[in-house]
């Protein structure tokens, strides 16, 4: 019974990876849209896009870490 609960918990913790994928798509979609509207601020927009990518990817890594902790540490 405990093994079943661990597998369910680990699976639920990986839902954050899907949310991170959506977030990364939104960030780079906005980057392409912003660069097409105003190419003169390309460098500044790119820095903000990389920051948004890193923050969105960090959420996925935290979710993956929690899934591994649930599956293997407890």
N, CA, C and O atoms as a Tripos MOL2 file, in Angstrom:
@<TRIPOS>MOLECULE
protein
  296   295    74     0     0
PROTEIN
NO_CHARGES

@<TRIPOS>ATOM
      1 N           0.8270   -1.2000    0.0000 N.3       1 UNK1
      2 CA          0.0000    0.0000    0.0000 C.3       1 UNK1
      3 C           0.8690    1.2610    0.0000 C.2       1 UNK1
      4 O           0.5610    2.2410   -0.6780 O.2       1 UNK1
      5 N           1.9520    1.2180    0.7670 N.am      2 UNK2
      6 CA          2.8500    2.3810    0.8180 C.3       2 UNK2
      7 C           3.5200    2.5840   -0.5450 C.2       2 UNK2
      8 O           3.6960    3.7200   -0.9850 O.2       2 UNK2
      9 N           3.8890    1.4990   -1.2070 N.am      3 UNK3
     10 CA          4.5260    1.6100   -2.5190 C.3       3 UNK3
     11 C           3.5790    2.2510   -3.5300 C.2       3 UNK3
     12 O           3.9940    3.0650   -4.3550 O.2       3 UNK3
     13 N           2.3120    1.8780   -3.4570 N.am      4 UNK4
     14 CA          1.3150    2.4660   -4.3520 C.3       4 UNK4
     15 C           1.1990    3.9700   -4.1200 C.2       4 UNK4
     16 O           1.1340    4.7440   -5.0750 O.2       4 UNK4
     17 N           1.1730    4.3800   -2.8610 N.am      5 UNK5
     18 CA          1.0700    5.8040   -2.5370 C.3       5 UNK5
     19 C           2.3210    6.5600   -2.9840 C.2       5 UNK5
     20 O           2.2240    7.7030   -3.4300 O.2       5 UNK5
     21 N           3.4960    5.9320   -2.8680 N.am      6 UNK6
     22 CA          4.7220    6.5810   -3.3210 C.3       6 UNK6
     23 C           4.7100    6.7880   -4.8340 C.2       6 UNK6
     24 O           5.1420    7.8310   -5.3250 O.2       6 UNK6
     25 N           4.2180    5.8010   -5.5640 N.am      7 UNK7
     26 CA          4.1620    5.9390   -7.0180 C.3       7 UNK7
     27 C           3.1730    7.0190   -7.4440 C.2       7 UNK7
     28 O           3.4430    7.7840   -8.3690 O.2       7 UNK7
     29 N           2.0390    7.0780   -6.7730 N.am      8 UNK8
     30 CA          1.0600    8.1280   -7.0760 C.3       8 UNK8
     31 C           1.6410    9.5010   -6.7440 C.2       8 UNK8
     32 O           1.4950   10.4350   -7.5310 O.2       8 UNK8
     33 N           2.2920    9.6360   -5.6010 N.am      9 UNK9
     34 CA          2.8940   10.9130   -5.2070 C.3       9 UNK9
     35 C           3.9970   11.3450   -6.1480 C.2       9 UNK9
     36 O           4.0970   12.5220   -6.4930 O.2       9 UNK9
     37 N           4.8290   10.4010   -6.5670 N.am     10 UNK10
     38 CA          5.8890   10.7300   -7.5240 C.3      10 UNK10
     39 C           5.3330   11.1610   -8.8670 C.2      10 UNK10
     40 O           5.8620   12.0730   -9.5010 O.2      10 UNK10
     41 N           4.2650   10.5060   -9.3000 N.am     11 UNK11
     42 CA          3.6270   10.8920  -10.5560 C.3      11 UNK11
     43 C           2.9900   12.2630  -10.4830 C.2      11 UNK11
     44 O           3.0670   13.0440  -11.4310 O.2      11 UNK11
     45 N           2.3620   12.5530   -9.3590 N.am     12 UNK12
     46 CA          1.7420   13.8720   -9.2000 C.3      12 UNK12
     47 C           2.7860   14.9800   -9.1120 C.2      12 UNK12
     48 O           2.5400   16.1050   -9.5450 O.2      12 UNK12
     49 N           3.9460   14.6620   -8.5530 N.am     13 UNK13
     50 CA          4.9990   15.6760   -8.4450 C.3      13 UNK13
     51 C           5.5880   16.0270   -9.8060 C.2      13 UNK13
     52 O           6.1520   17.1080   -9.9750 O.2      13 UNK13
     53 N           5.4640   15.1280  -10.7770 N.am     14 UNK14
     54 CA          6.0230   15.4200  -12.0980 C.3      14 UNK14
     55 C           5.0900   16.2610  -12.9680 C.2      14 UNK14
     56 O           5.4520   16.6020  -14.0940 O.2      14 UNK14
     57 N           3.9220   16.5980  -12.4810 N.am     15 UNK15
     58 CA          3.0170   17.4690  -13.2420 C.3      15 UNK15
     59 C           3.6490   18.8480  -13.4530 C.2      15 UNK15
     60 O           3.3500   19.5290  -14.4330 O.2      15 UNK15
     61 N           4.5150   19.2480  -12.5370 N.am     16 UNK16
     62 CA          5.1590   20.5560  -12.6750 C.3      16 UNK16
     63 C           6.0350   20.6300  -13.9240 C.2      16 UNK16
     64 O           6.2890   21.7220  -14.4320 O.2      16 UNK16
     65 N           6.4970   19.4940  -14.4220 N.am     17 UNK17
     66 CA          7.3150   19.5000  -15.6330 C.3      17 UNK17
     67 C           6.4840   19.9460  -16.8360 C.2      17 UNK17
     68 O           6.9800   20.6680  -17.7010 O.2      17 UNK17
     69 N           5.2360   19.5220  -16.8920 N.am     18 UNK18
     70 CA          4.3620   19.9580  -17.9890 C.3      18 UNK18
     71 C           4.0980   21.4580  -17.9050 C.2      18 UNK18
     72 O           4.0860   22.1480  -18.9240 O.2      18 UNK18
     73 N           3.8880   21.9530  -16.7050 N.am     19 UNK19
     74 CA          3.6880   23.3900  -16.5290 C.3      19 UNK19
     75 C           4.9120   24.1860  -16.9170 C.2      19 UNK19
     76 O           4.8050   25.2860  -17.4600 O.2      19 UNK19
     77 N           6.0710   23.6310  -16.6410 N.am     20 UNK20
     78 CA          7.3020   24.3090  -17.0230 C.3      20 UNK20
     79 C           7.4600   24.3500  -18.5410 C.2      20 UNK20
     80 O           7.9350   25.3440  -19.0900 O.2      20 UNK20
     81 N           7.0690   23.2890  -19.2080 N.am     21 UNK21
     82 CA          7.1210   23.2830  -20.6750 C.3      21 UNK21
     83 C           6.2280   24.3440  -21.2790 C.2      21 UNK21
     84 O           6.6030   24.9990  -22.2520 O.2      21 UNK21
     85 N           5.0550   24.5160  -20.7120 N.am     22 UNK22
     86 CA          4.1450   25.5680  -21.1770 C.3      22 UNK22
     87 C           4.7580   26.9400  -20.9120 C.2      22 UNK22
     88 O           4.6940   27.8280  -21.7630 O.2      22 UNK22
     89 N           5.3500   27.1100  -19.7370 N.am     23 UNK23
     90 CA          5.9730   28.3910  -19.3930 C.3      23 UNK23
     91 C           7.1220   28.7490  -20.3200 C.2      23 UNK23
     92 O           7.2680   29.9050  -20.7140 O.2      23 UNK23
     93 N           7.9290   27.7690  -20.6670 N.am     24 UNK24
     94 CA          9.0480   28.0150  -21.5760 C.3      24 UNK24
     95 C           8.5280   28.3920  -22.9620 C.2      24 UNK24
     96 O           9.0860   29.2700  -23.6190 O.2      24 UNK24
     97 N           7.4740   27.7350  -23.3980 N.am     25 UNK25
     98 CA          6.8700   28.0870  -24.6830 C.3      25 UNK25
     99 C           6.3270   29.4990  -24.6980 C.2      25 UNK25
    100 O           6.4650   30.2090  -25.6940 O.2      25 UNK25
    101 N           5.7140   29.9110  -23.6090 N.am     26 UNK26
    102 CA          5.1780   31.2730  -23.5170 C.3      26 UNK26
    103 C           6.3120   32.2950  -23.5280 C.2      26 UNK26
    104 O           6.2120   33.3310  -24.1850 O.2      26 UNK26
    105 N           7.3930   32.0000  -22.7990 N.am     27 UNK27
    106 CA          8.5210   32.9380  -22.7270 C.3      27 UNK27
    107 C           9.1410   33.1440  -24.1060 C.2      27 UNK27
    108 O           9.3600   34.2820  -24.5220 O.2      27 UNK27
    109 N           9.4230   32.0650  -24.8090 N.am     28 UNK28
    110 CA         10.0790   32.2190  -26.1070 C.3      28 UNK28
    111 C           9.1110   32.6880  -27.1860 C.2      28 UNK28
    112 O           9.5340   33.3110  -28.1600 O.2      28 UNK28
    113 N           7.8260   32.4010  -27.0330 N.am     29 UNK29
    114 CA          6.8390   32.9840  -27.9430 C.3      29 UNK29
    115 C           6.7830   34.4910  -27.8020 C.2      29 UNK29
    116 O           6.6970   35.2170  -28.7930 O.2      29 UNK29
    117 N           6.8310   34.9600  -26.5550 N.am     30 UNK30
    118 CA          6.8490   36.4010  -26.3190 C.3      30 UNK30
    119 C           8.1550   37.0240  -26.8110 C.2      30 UNK30
    120 O           8.1650   38.1670  -27.2680 O.2      30 UNK30
    121 N           9.2590   36.2730  -26.7180 N.am     31 UNK31
    122 CA         10.5380   36.7720  -27.2300 C.3      31 UNK31
    123 C          10.4620   36.9840  -28.7410 C.2      31 UNK31
    124 O          10.8870   38.0250  -29.2430 O.2      31 UNK31
    125 N           9.9350   36.0220  -29.4520 N.am     32 UNK32
    126 CA          9.8240   36.1510  -30.9080 C.3      32 UNK32
    127 C           8.8960   37.3000  -31.2780 C.2      32 UNK32
    128 O           9.1870   38.0670  -32.1960 O.2      32 UNK32
    129 N           7.7890   37.4190  -30.5730 N.am     33 UNK33
    130 CA          6.8500   38.5050  -30.8490 C.3      33 UNK33
    131 C           7.4810   39.8700  -30.5570 C.2      33 UNK33
    132 O           7.3280   40.8060  -31.3410 O.2      33 UNK33
    133 N           8.1900   39.9820  -29.4290 N.am     34 UNK34
    134 CA          8.8280   41.2460  -29.0790 C.3      34 UNK34
    135 C           9.9440   41.6300  -30.0310 C.2      34 UNK34
    136 O          10.1070   42.8050  -30.3610 O.2      34 UNK34
    137 N          10.7210   40.6350  -30.4790 N.am     35 UNK35
    138 CA         11.8000   40.9300  -31.4160 C.3      35 UNK35
    139 C          11.2550   41.3190  -32.7860 C.2      35 UNK35
    140 O          11.8740   42.1110  -33.4980 O.2      35 UNK35
    141 N          10.1140   40.7730  -33.1550 N.am     36 UNK36
    142 CA          9.5460   41.1530  -34.4500 C.3      36 UNK36
    143 C           8.9110   42.5380  -34.4060 C.2      36 UNK36
    144 O           8.8600   43.2300  -35.4230 O.2      36 UNK36
    145 N           8.4340   42.9410  -33.2530 N.am     37 UNK37
    146 CA          7.8190   44.2710  -33.1460 C.3      37 UNK37
    147 C           8.8530   45.3840  -33.0210 C.2      37 UNK37
    148 O           8.6870   46.4630  -33.5900 O.2      37 UNK37
    149 N           9.9300   45.1120  -32.2660 N.am     38 UNK38
    150 CA         10.9310   46.1530  -32.0320 C.3      38 UNK38
    151 C          12.3210   45.5170  -32.0280 C.2      38 UNK38
    152 O          12.8220   45.1500  -30.9650 O.2      38 UNK38
    153 N          12.9440   45.3820  -33.1800 N.am     39 UNK39
    154 CA         14.2470   44.7130  -33.2470 C.3      39 UNK39
    155 C          15.3820   45.4760  -32.5720 C.2      39 UNK39
    156 O          16.4350   44.8940  -32.3100 O.2      39 UNK39
    157 N          15.1970   46.7460  -32.2870 N.am     40 UNK40
    158 CA         16.2910   47.5280  -31.7080 C.3      40 UNK40
    159 C          16.5710   47.1590  -30.2520 C.2      40 UNK40
    160 O          17.6630   47.4350  -29.7570 O.2      40 UNK40
    161 N          15.6260   46.5500  -29.5600 N.am     41 UNK41
    162 CA         15.8450   46.1620  -28.1610 C.3      41 UNK41
    163 C          16.0340   44.6470  -28.0390 C.2      41 UNK41
    164 O          15.6890   44.0360  -27.0280 O.2      41 UNK41
    165 N          16.5920   44.0660  -29.1030 N.am     42 UNK42
    166 CA         16.7450   42.6120  -29.1600 C.3      42 UNK42
    167 C          17.6000   42.0780  -28.0110 C.2      42 UNK42
    168 O          17.2510   41.0620  -27.4090 O.2      42 UNK42
    169 N          18.7060   42.7420  -27.6990 N.am     43 UNK43
    170 CA         19.6140   42.2500  -26.6600 C.3      43 UNK43
    171 C          18.9620   42.2840  -25.2820 C.2      43 UNK43
    172 O          19.1050   41.3310  -24.5160 O.2      43 UNK43
    173 N          18.2600   43.3450  -24.9530 N.am     44 UNK44
    174 CA         17.6180   43.4600  -23.6450 C.3      44 UNK44
    175 C          16.4810   42.4430  -23.4950 C.2      44 UNK44
    176 O          16.3270   41.8390  -22.4340 O.2      44 UNK44
    177 N          15.6950   42.2540  -24.5440 N.am     45 UNK45
    178 CA         14.6040   41.2830  -24.4890 C.3      45 UNK45
    179 C          15.1570   39.8690  -24.3470 C.2      45 UNK45
    180 O          14.5750   39.0440  -23.6420 O.2      45 UNK45
    181 N          16.2720   39.5850  -25.0100 N.am     46 UNK46
    182 CA         16.8610   38.2510  -24.9340 C.3      46 UNK46
    183 C          17.3210   37.9310  -23.5180 C.2      46 UNK46
    184 O          17.1610   36.8020  -23.0540 O.2      46 UNK46
    185 N          17.8910   38.9140  -22.8280 N.am     47 UNK47
    186 CA         18.3230   38.7010  -21.4370 C.3      47 UNK47
    187 C          17.1280   38.3760  -20.5560 C.2      47 UNK47
    188 O          17.2020   37.4770  -19.7180 O.2      47 UNK47
    189 N          16.0370   39.0910  -20.7340 N.am     48 UNK48
    190 CA         14.8300   38.8120  -19.9500 C.3      48 UNK48
    191 C          14.2490   37.4400  -20.2920 C.2      48 UNK48
    192 O          13.7160   36.7540  -19.4190 O.2      48 UNK48
    193 N          14.3500   37.0440  -21.5490 N.am     49 UNK49
    194 CA         13.8380   35.7310  -21.9490 C.3      49 UNK49
    195 C          14.6620   34.6120  -21.3200 C.2      49 UNK49
    196 O          14.1060   33.6080  -20.8750 O.2      49 UNK49
    197 N          15.9640   34.7750  -21.2810 N.am     50 UNK50
    198 CA         16.8100   33.7610  -20.6490 C.3      50 UNK50
    199 C          16.5220   33.6880  -19.1560 C.2      50 UNK50
    200 O          16.5150   32.5970  -18.5850 O.2      50 UNK50
    201 N          16.2850   34.8170  -18.5180 N.am     51 UNK51
    202 CA         15.9250   34.8190  -17.0990 C.3      51 UNK51
    203 C          14.5890   34.1110  -16.8790 C.2      51 UNK51
    204 O          14.4510   33.3260  -15.9410 O.2      51 UNK51
    205 N          13.6150   34.3790  -17.7280 N.am     52 UNK52
    206 CA         12.3240   33.6990  -17.6240 C.3      52 UNK52
    207 C          12.4450   32.2090  -17.8720 C.2      52 UNK52
    208 O          11.7780   31.4110  -17.2130 O.2      52 UNK52
    209 N          13.2950   31.8260  -18.8200 N.am     53 UNK53
    210 CA         13.5350   30.4110  -19.0810 C.3      53 UNK53
    211 C          14.1470   29.7320  -17.8680 C.2      53 UNK53
    212 O          13.7340   28.6360  -17.4910 O.2      53 UNK53
    213 N          15.1340   30.3820  -17.2540 N.am     54 UNK54
    214 CA         15.8050   29.7850  -16.0960 C.3      54 UNK54
    215 C          14.8470   29.6210  -14.9210 C.2      54 UNK54
    216 O          14.8750   28.5980  -14.2370 O.2      54 UNK54
    217 N          14.0090   30.6080  -14.6840 N.am     55 UNK55
    218 CA         13.0600   30.4980  -13.5750 C.3      55 UNK55
    219 C          12.0180   29.4200  -13.8410 C.2      55 UNK55
    220 O          11.6390   28.6840  -12.9300 O.2      55 UNK55
    221 N          11.5610   29.3250  -15.0670 N.am     56 UNK56
    222 CA         10.5820   28.2930  -15.4080 C.3      56 UNK56
    223 C          11.2030   26.9010  -15.3360 C.2      56 UNK56
    224 O          10.5540   25.9570  -14.8850 O.2      56 UNK56
    225 N          12.4230   26.7690  -15.7670 N.am     57 UNK57
    226 CA         13.1030   25.4780  -15.7100 C.3      57 UNK57
    227 C          13.4190   25.0850  -14.2700 C.2      57 UNK57
    228 O          13.4340   23.8990  -13.9430 O.2      57 UNK57
    229 N          13.6700   26.0640  -13.4120 N.am     58 UNK58
    230 CA         13.9340   25.7590  -12.0020 C.3      58 UNK58
    231 C          12.7210   25.1200  -11.3440 C.2      58 UNK58
    232 O          12.8680   24.2320  -10.5040 O.2      58 UNK58
    233 N          11.5320   25.5570  -11.7130 N.am     59 UNK59
    234 CA         10.3130   24.9520  -11.1640 C.3      59 UNK59
    235 C          10.2350   23.4850  -11.5640 C.2      59 UNK59
    236 O           9.8590   22.6410  -10.7510 O.2      59 UNK59
    237 N          10.5860   23.1760  -12.8050 N.am     60 UNK60
    238 CA         10.5660   21.7850  -13.2600 C.3      60 UNK60
    239 C          11.5970   20.9510  -12.5170 C.2      60 UNK60
    240 O          11.3260   19.8100  -12.1440 O.2      60 UNK60
    241 N          12.7670   21.5110  -12.3020 N.am     61 UNK61
    242 CA         13.7960   20.7600  -11.5860 C.3      61 UNK61
    243 C          13.4200   20.5340  -10.1320 C.2      61 UNK61
    244 O          13.7200   19.4790   -9.5740 O.2      61 UNK61
    245 N          12.7660   21.5140   -9.5070 N.am     62 UNK62
    246 CA         12.2980   21.3120   -8.1360 C.3      62 UNK62
    247 C          11.2280   20.2320   -8.0820 C.2      62 UNK62
    248 O          11.2190   19.4150   -7.1610 O.2      62 UNK62
    249 N          10.3330   20.2180   -9.0490 N.am     63 UNK63
    250 CA          9.3040   19.1800   -9.1040 C.3      63 UNK63
    251 C           9.9040   17.8010   -9.3190 C.2      63 UNK63
    252 O           9.4690   16.8300   -8.7020 O.2      63 UNK63
    253 N          10.9030   17.7100  -10.1920 N.am     64 UNK64
    254 CA         11.5710   16.4390  -10.4240 C.3      64 UNK64
    255 C          12.3210   15.9810   -9.1780 C.2      64 UNK64
    256 O          12.3280   14.7940   -8.8520 O.2      64 UNK64
    257 N          12.9520   16.9280   -8.4830 N.am     65 UNK65
    258 CA         13.6440   16.5950   -7.2430 C.3      65 UNK65
    259 C          12.6650   16.0720   -6.1980 C.2      65 UNK65
    260 O          12.9650   15.1110   -5.4900 O.2      65 UNK65
    261 N          11.5000   16.6990   -6.1010 N.am     66 UNK66
    262 CA         10.4950   16.2320   -5.1410 C.3      66 UNK66
    263 C           9.9970   14.8390   -5.5170 C.2      66 UNK66
    264 O           9.7580   14.0110   -4.6380 O.2      66 UNK66
    265 N           9.8390   14.5720   -6.8040 N.am     67 UNK67
    266 CA          9.4090   13.2400   -7.2320 C.3      67 UNK67
    267 C          10.4390   12.1860   -6.8440 C.2      67 UNK67
    268 O          10.0780   11.1130   -6.3610 O.2      67 UNK67
    269 N          11.7150   12.4840   -7.0540 N.am     68 UNK68
    270 CA         12.7530   11.5290   -6.6680 C.3      68 UNK68
    271 C          12.8160   11.3470   -5.1580 C.2      68 UNK68
    272 O          13.0370   10.2370   -4.6730 O.2      68 UNK68
    273 N          12.6220   12.4360   -4.4110 N.am     69 UNK69
    274 CA         12.6090   12.3030   -2.9550 C.3      69 UNK69
    275 C          11.4450   11.4420   -2.4860 C.2      69 UNK69
    276 O          11.6020   10.6060   -1.5960 O.2      69 UNK69
    277 N          10.2860   11.6460   -3.0810 N.am     70 UNK70
    278 CA          9.1190   10.8510   -2.6930 C.3      70 UNK70
    279 C           9.3430    9.3790   -3.0280 C.2      70 UNK70
    280 O           9.0140    8.5000   -2.2320 O.2      70 UNK70
    281 N           9.9040    9.1130   -4.2040 N.am     71 UNK71
    282 CA         10.0620    7.7250   -4.6350 C.3      71 UNK71
    283 C          11.1800    6.9900   -3.9110 C.2      71 UNK71
    284 O          11.0220    5.8160   -3.5760 O.2      71 UNK71
    285 N          12.2990    7.6480   -3.6630 N.am     72 UNK72
    286 CA         13.4730    6.9270   -3.1960 C.3      72 UNK72
    287 C          13.9120    7.2500   -1.7750 C.2      72 UNK72
    288 O          14.6590    6.4650   -1.1920 O.2      72 UNK72
    289 N          13.4900    8.3590   -1.1900 N.am     73 UNK73
    290 CA         13.9810    8.7260    0.1400 C.3      73 UNK73
    291 C          13.0470    8.2920    1.2580 C.2      73 UNK73
    292 O          13.5050    8.0290    2.3700 O.2      73 UNK73
    293 N          11.7600    8.2120    0.9920 N.am     74 UNK74
    294 CA         10.8260    7.8740    2.0660 C.3      74 UNK74
    295 C          10.3840    6.4450    1.9670 C.2      74 UNK74
    296 O           9.5950    5.9850    2.7920 O.2      74 UNK74
@<TRIPOS>BOND
     1     1     2 1
     2     2     3 1
     3     3     4 2
     4     3     5 am
     5     5     6 1
     6     6     7 1
     7     7     8 2
     8     7     9 am
     9     9    10 1
    10    10    11 1
    11    11    12 2
    12    11    13 am
    13    13    14 1
    14    14    15 1
    15    15    16 2
    16    15    17 am
    17    17    18 1
    18    18    19 1
    19    19    20 2
    20    19    21 am
    21    21    22 1
    22    22    23 1
    23    23    24 2
    24    23    25 am
    25    25    26 1
    26    26    27 1
    27    27    28 2
    28    27    29 am
    29    29    30 1
    30    30    31 1
    31    31    32 2
    32    31    33 am
    33    33    34 1
    34    34    35 1
    35    35    36 2
    36    35    37 am
    37    37    38 1
    38    38    39 1
    39    39    40 2
    40    39    41 am
    41    41    42 1
    42    42    43 1
    43    43    44 2
    44    43    45 am
    45    45    46 1
    46    46    47 1
    47    47    48 2
    48    47    49 am
    49    49    50 1
    50    50    51 1
    51    51    52 2
    52    51    53 am
    53    53    54 1
    54    54    55 1
    55    55    56 2
    56    55    57 am
    57    57    58 1
    58    58    59 1
    59    59    60 2
    60    59    61 am
    61    61    62 1
    62    62    63 1
    63    63    64 2
    64    63    65 am
    65    65    66 1
    66    66    67 1
    67    67    68 2
    68    67    69 am
    69    69    70 1
    70    70    71 1
    71    71    72 2
    72    71    73 am
    73    73    74 1
    74    74    75 1
    75    75    76 2
    76    75    77 am
    77    77    78 1
    78    78    79 1
    79    79    80 2
    80    79    81 am
    81    81    82 1
    82    82    83 1
    83    83    84 2
    84    83    85 am
    85    85    86 1
    86    86    87 1
    87    87    88 2
    88    87    89 am
    89    89    90 1
    90    90    91 1
    91    91    92 2
    92    91    93 am
    93    93    94 1
    94    94    95 1
    95    95    96 2
    96    95    97 am
    97    97    98 1
    98    98    99 1
    99    99   100 2
   100    99   101 am
   101   101   102 1
   102   102   103 1
   103   103   104 2
   104   103   105 am
   105   105   106 1
   106   106   107 1
   107   107   108 2
   108   107   109 am
   109   109   110 1
   110   110   111 1
   111   111   112 2
   112   111   113 am
   113   113   114 1
   114   114   115 1
   115   115   116 2
   116   115   117 am
   117   117   118 1
   118   118   119 1
   119   119   120 2
   120   119   121 am
   121   121   122 1
   122   122   123 1
   123   123   124 2
   124   123   125 am
   125   125   126 1
   126   126   127 1
   127   127   128 2
   128   127   129 am
   129   129   130 1
   130   130   131 1
   131   131   132 2
   132   131   133 am
   133   133   134 1
   134   134   135 1
   135   135   136 2
   136   135   137 am
   137   137   138 1
   138   138   139 1
   139   139   140 2
   140   139   141 am
   141   141   142 1
   142   142   143 1
   143   143   144 2
   144   143   145 am
   145   145   146 1
   146   146   147 1
   147   147   148 2
   148   147   149 am
   149   149   150 1
   150   150   151 1
   151   151   152 2
   152   151   153 am
   153   153   154 1
   154   154   155 1
   155   155   156 2
   156   155   157 am
   157   157   158 1
   158   158   159 1
   159   159   160 2
   160   159   161 am
   161   161   162 1
   162   162   163 1
   163   163   164 2
   164   163   165 am
   165   165   166 1
   166   166   167 1
   167   167   168 2
   168   167   169 am
   169   169   170 1
   170   170   171 1
   171   171   172 2
   172   171   173 am
   173   173   174 1
   174   174   175 1
   175   175   176 2
   176   175   177 am
   177   177   178 1
   178   178   179 1
   179   179   180 2
   180   179   181 am
   181   181   182 1
   182   182   183 1
   183   183   184 2
   184   183   185 am
   185   185   186 1
   186   186   187 1
   187   187   188 2
   188   187   189 am
   189   189   190 1
   190   190   191 1
   191   191   192 2
   192   191   193 am
   193   193   194 1
   194   194   195 1
   195   195   196 2
   196   195   197 am
   197   197   198 1
   198   198   199 1
   199   199   200 2
   200   199   201 am
   201   201   202 1
   202   202   203 1
   203   203   204 2
   204   203   205 am
   205   205   206 1
   206   206   207 1
   207   207   208 2
   208   207   209 am
   209   209   210 1
   210   210   211 1
   211   211   212 2
   212   211   213 am
   213   213   214 1
   214   214   215 1
   215   215   216 2
   216   215   217 am
   217   217   218 1
   218   218   219 1
   219   219   220 2
   220   219   221 am
   221   221   222 1
   222   222   223 1
   223   223   224 2
   224   223   225 am
   225   225   226 1
   226   226   227 1
   227   227   228 2
   228   227   229 am
   229   229   230 1
   230   230   231 1
   231   231   232 2
   232   231   233 am
   233   233   234 1
   234   234   235 1
   235   235   236 2
   236   235   237 am
   237   237   238 1
   238   238   239 1
   239   239   240 2
   240   239   241 am
   241   241   242 1
   242   242   243 1
   243   243   244 2
   244   243   245 am
   245   245   246 1
   246   246   247 1
   247   247   248 2
   248   247   249 am
   249   249   250 1
   250   250   251 1
   251   251   252 2
   252   251   253 am
   253   253   254 1
   254   254   255 1
   255   255   256 2
   256   255   257 am
   257   257   258 1
   258   258   259 1
   259   259   260 2
   260   259   261 am
   261   261   262 1
   262   262   263 1
   263   263   264 2
   264   263   265 am
   265   265   266 1
   266   266   267 1
   267   267   268 2
   268   267   269 am
   269   269   270 1
   270   270   271 1
   271   271   272 2
   272   271   273 am
   273   273   274 1
   274   274   275 1
   275   275   276 2
   276   275   277 am
   277   277   278 1
   278   278   279 1
   279   279   280 2
   280   279   281 am
   281   281   282 1
   282   282   283 1
   283   283   284 2
   284   283   285 am
   285   285   286 1
   286   286   287 1
   287   287   288 2
   288   287   289 am
   289   289   290 1
   290   290   291 1
   291   291   292 2
   292   291   293 am
   293   293   294 1
   294   294   295 1
   295   295   296 2
@<TRIPOS>SUBSTRUCTURE
     1 UNK1         2 RESIDUE 1 A UNK
     2 UNK2         6 RESIDUE 1 A UNK
     3 UNK3        10 RESIDUE 1 A UNK
     4 UNK4        14 RESIDUE 1 A UNK
     5 UNK5        18 RESIDUE 1 A UNK
     6 UNK6        22 RESIDUE 1 A UNK
     7 UNK7        26 RESIDUE 1 A UNK
     8 UNK8        30 RESIDUE 1 A UNK
     9 UNK9        34 RESIDUE 1 A UNK
    10 UNK10       38 RESIDUE 1 A UNK
    11 UNK11       42 RESIDUE 1 A UNK
    12 UNK12       46 RESIDUE 1 A UNK
    13 UNK13       50 RESIDUE 1 A UNK
    14 UNK14       54 RESIDUE 1 A UNK
    15 UNK15       58 RESIDUE 1 A UNK
    16 UNK16       62 RESIDUE 1 A UNK
    17 UNK17       66 RESIDUE 1 A UNK
    18 UNK18       70 RESIDUE 1 A UNK
    19 UNK19       74 RESIDUE 1 A UNK
    20 UNK20       78 RESIDUE 1 A UNK
    21 UNK21       82 RESIDUE 1 A UNK
    22 UNK22       86 RESIDUE 1 A UNK
    23 UNK23       90 RESIDUE 1 A UNK
    24 UNK24       94 RESIDUE 1 A UNK
    25 UNK25       98 RESIDUE 1 A UNK
    26 UNK26      102 RESIDUE 1 A UNK
    27 UNK27      106 RESIDUE 1 A UNK
    28 UNK28      110 RESIDUE 1 A UNK
    29 UNK29      114 RESIDUE 1 A UNK
    30 UNK30      118 RESIDUE 1 A UNK
    31 UNK31      122 RESIDUE 1 A UNK
    32 UNK32      126 RESIDUE 1 A UNK
    33 UNK33      130 RESIDUE 1 A UNK
    34 UNK34      134 RESIDUE 1 A UNK
    35 UNK35      138 RESIDUE 1 A UNK
    36 UNK36      142 RESIDUE 1 A UNK
    37 UNK37      146 RESIDUE 1 A UNK
    38 UNK38      150 RESIDUE 1 A UNK
    39 UNK39      154 RESIDUE 1 A UNK
    40 UNK40      158 RESIDUE 1 A UNK
    41 UNK41      162 RESIDUE 1 A UNK
    42 UNK42      166 RESIDUE 1 A UNK
    43 UNK43      170 RESIDUE 1 A UNK
    44 UNK44      174 RESIDUE 1 A UNK
    45 UNK45      178 RESIDUE 1 A UNK
    46 UNK46      182 RESIDUE 1 A UNK
    47 UNK47      186 RESIDUE 1 A UNK
    48 UNK48      190 RESIDUE 1 A UNK
    49 UNK49      194 RESIDUE 1 A UNK
    50 UNK50      198 RESIDUE 1 A UNK
    51 UNK51      202 RESIDUE 1 A UNK
    52 UNK52      206 RESIDUE 1 A UNK
    53 UNK53      210 RESIDUE 1 A UNK
    54 UNK54      214 RESIDUE 1 A UNK
    55 UNK55      218 RESIDUE 1 A UNK
    56 UNK56      222 RESIDUE 1 A UNK
    57 UNK57      226 RESIDUE 1 A UNK
    58 UNK58      230 RESIDUE 1 A UNK
    59 UNK59      234 RESIDUE 1 A UNK
    60 UNK60      238 RESIDUE 1 A UNK
    61 UNK61      242 RESIDUE 1 A UNK
    62 UNK62      246 RESIDUE 1 A UNK
    63 UNK63      250 RESIDUE 1 A UNK
    64 UNK64      254 RESIDUE 1 A UNK
    65 UNK65      258 RESIDUE 1 A UNK
    66 UNK66      262 RESIDUE 1 A UNK
    67 UNK67      266 RESIDUE 1 A UNK
    68 UNK68      270 RESIDUE 1 A UNK
    69 UNK69      274 RESIDUE 1 A UNK
    70 UNK70      278 RESIDUE 1 A UNK
    71 UNK71      282 RESIDUE 1 A UNK
    72 UNK72      286 RESIDUE 1 A UNK
    73 UNK73      290 RESIDUE 1 A UNK
    74 UNK74      294 RESIDUE 1 A UNK
